[in-house]
Amino acid sequence: MRIRTAQWRSHRALAFMFCALSSAGGMASFVGCASDTNGTESTEGTADGATNHVEASDGPESPDAADASSDVADSGGFADAGSPLTVKCTKSPCPVSLSAARGTYCALLDTGRVACWGDNSSYQLGQGADSGIQGSDVPLEVPGVEGAVAVRGTCAVLGDGVVKCWGQGNFLQANGPRPPATTNVAPSPVTLPIPPAMGISVTSDVLDNLGGCAALVSGELLCWGYFVWYSVASGPKFLDAGGTPYADYSPTISILSDGHAAVDVMVGPTSFARDERGVIWSWGAQSSLGRVSSMNLDPYPMPISIDGVTSFDASAANACAVARGQVYCWGGYDTILFATPTLIPFDVAVVSVATAPTLVSKVNPHGFACAITAKHDLYCWGDNSNGMIGNGTRTTLELVPVKVDLPGPVATVRPTSNQVCAVLENGELYCWGLGRKTTPERVVFQ
């Protein structure tokens, strides 16, 4: 995207950020005054702040949110989907939200600390270089991270909008152009040199993806680094975090073309931003845009034909959203399984959804996702080769959502490519899948 100078309206108040972050719900939550784990409405205000130079797209004009709503949004829904449960810890510390990256889980604790467990080959546990790269089945608190209100991947947003990250990723710890083969590893948490943020998304693949975006308190998007888009005809192409051909390492600031504030962002070969109205914008690789585009690589953020989104999640090329209590999913790699949002049938309203970075291709055309209903039950569907459905089976493909038997109401869930973890309302954590039972087993925090 080319850039031009524009006068951006006054920064939203820090109160907007604190409101947005206080919910600290599921892994996909960094949005304002949410009615669910992933956020819905946000409250605006005014704040001390200077005029910013921002980026605006030279691409096609964006339709209004009402125009962006197509038959997908008109397919009805439930009158009141309700809200996800707030975790009420019976014993502290306990997890209140979950995140995952590169075989590692991280949990935001009720104490404002973050604890991680699993693979540590790229220091995802954040314990420092001296601790080595041995993994841990026991959750370990990340030193130097306090006052956290949200966590995604191996990054935490603190109450003042400061972002700290550890493990592998592009954490803006160097200046100027860098070749795509360069990787960054932070054994201990580092502070990203960015303005106060309410949402963060940083990829952590070894070579394919090393970039990130932040949804700033000002309502702007700040993006940096690169991603790889694969074309059968021409091979891999490097893109920057805005979906355009890779140029350099330096971050760029942009606003959504209709001026609405971005309150959450998720990056990858296809990237997504959600604005304060619940409209999802997408750019990047065509296969997961969730909208019709004539370009294999679409650099222009444009809205997807769903409005009123109250929960949204994307992992790799898989994406799902909840609007008016109904679940829609789309995406794929070398095949477009669901080119545009496709309804996943539920006979009860859904309050939140989470996807897994399961490879969706011609060989394996089925991803994986889980959803929490308004009755606070957990359902999962898709590829079950690792026992992620949680019903004691493996290899059975489940195209219809299957209820997971858990000993209490579910507050939040986070699937990975081979495992699922869920937090109950009382703060108890249960996990299942590869390396564990194919039915939920409890994980105890020390």
Residue, then its C-alpha position, 0 to 999 in steps of 0.5 A: m500500500r502506498i502512503r499519504t499524509a492525513q490528519w487523523r482525528s484525536h486519539r481515543a481516550l486511554a479509557f477506551m483502551f482500559c475498557a477494551l482490555s479489561s475483559a481480557g477474554g479468550m485468545a482472540s480478545f483485545v477489543g473494546c467493552a466486549s459482550d463476549t470473550n472476543g469483544t463487541e462494542s467499544t466506548e470512545g472518548t478523547a485523549d491526550g495525543a498528537t496528530n499522527h501521520v497515517e497511511a490510507s489505501d489508494g485502492p477501491e473505496s470501501p462500501d459502508a458497513a450496511d452495504a458490506s452486509s450481504d445474504v450472509a448477514d441477512s440469514g437470520g440469527f438468534a435474538d440474544a446470543g448472550s455473553p461468554l462467562t467470566v472466569k471466577c477462580t476458586k483457587s489462585p492463580c488460575p487461567v482466565s484466557l488462553s493463547a497458543a503459538r508453535g506448540t506452546y500454550c500461554a494463559l493469562l492468569d487472574t494475577g495479571r501474570v502469564a504462564c506458558w507450557g509445552d514446546n520451548s524450542s524457540y524459547q516460547l516459555g520465556q524463561g531466558a536463554d540460561s534456562g535452555i530450550q527444554g519444554s515443560d508440561v507444567p505451566l511456568e510463569v513468564p518472568g518480567v510480565e506483570g499487569a497483563v490484561a490480554v495475551r495472544g501467541t507469545c505476546a502480552v498486552l499490559g494495562d497501559g497498552v505496552v506490548k511485551c513478546w518473547g519466543q520467535g517472531n518479528f518484535l521490531q528489535a532492529n531498524g531498517p531493511r532486513p532480508p526475509a531469511t532473517t529470524n528473531v528470537a527473544p528468550s526473555p520478554v522484550t518490549l515492542p517499540i510501538p504506541p499503546a495498543m489494545g490488540i497484537s498479532v505476531t506470526s512466529d513461523v521459522l521462515d515463512n512468516l515474520g511480521g505483525c500488526a497492532a491495533l493501536v489505542s488511537g484506532e490505527l493499525l501498525c504493521w511490519g515485517y513480511f509473510v509468504w504467499y505461495s503460488v503454484a505458478s510462480g512459487p513463494k512471494f514475500l509480502d509485507a504485513g499489509g499484503t503488498p510485496y515485501a519492501d523493508y522491516s520498518p512498520t507502517i501506520s494505516i487506518l481503515s478506509d472508511g475511518h472506523a477504528a480497528v480494535d483487533v487484528m490477526v495477521g498471516p498470509t491473509s490478514f484481518a482487522r475488526d472495527e468497533r462496529g463488528v465489521i471484519w476487514s481482510w487483505g492478502a492471499q485470496s484463498s482466505l479473504g472471505r470475500v470475492s476478489s479478482m486478485n490472487l493477492d489483494p492488498y486493499p483492506m475491504p469488509i467481509s459480508i458479515d456485520g455485527v460480528t461479536s466473536f472472530d478468530a483466524s489461525a493460518a488459513n482458517a477463519c470463523a466468526v460469530a454474528r447474531g449467535q450464528v457461526y460462519c467459517w471460511g478459508g483454505y490453502d491450495t484449494i478454496l474450501f469455503a471461499t466466502p463465509t459458510l454457515i455452520p449449523f447450530d440449534v442454539a446460539v453461539v457466543s464465541v468461536a476459535t479455530a486451529p491452524t490445521l492444514v486445509s488443502k486438497v489432501n486434507p480439506h477439513g480444518f478444525a474449530c470449537a465454539i461455546t454456546a449460550k448454554h456455555d457448552l463446548y462443541c468442536w468439529g473438523d479433523n479428528s486425527n489427533g483426537m481433538i474432538g474430545n469424545g475418545t476417538r481418533t481419525t474420525l472426521e466430524l463435519v457436524p459439531v460434537k459436544v465435548d463432555l466437560p465437568g462444568p460451564v465453559a468460559t473460553v477455549r483454544p485449539t491448536s493444530n493437534q490439541v485443545c484446551a478449555v477453561l471452565e467458569n471456575g478456572e479449571l483447565y482441561c486439555w486433550g489431543l496429541g500427547r494426551k487423552t482423547t477425552p479432557e484431562r485436567v491441567v493443574f496450575q501451581 
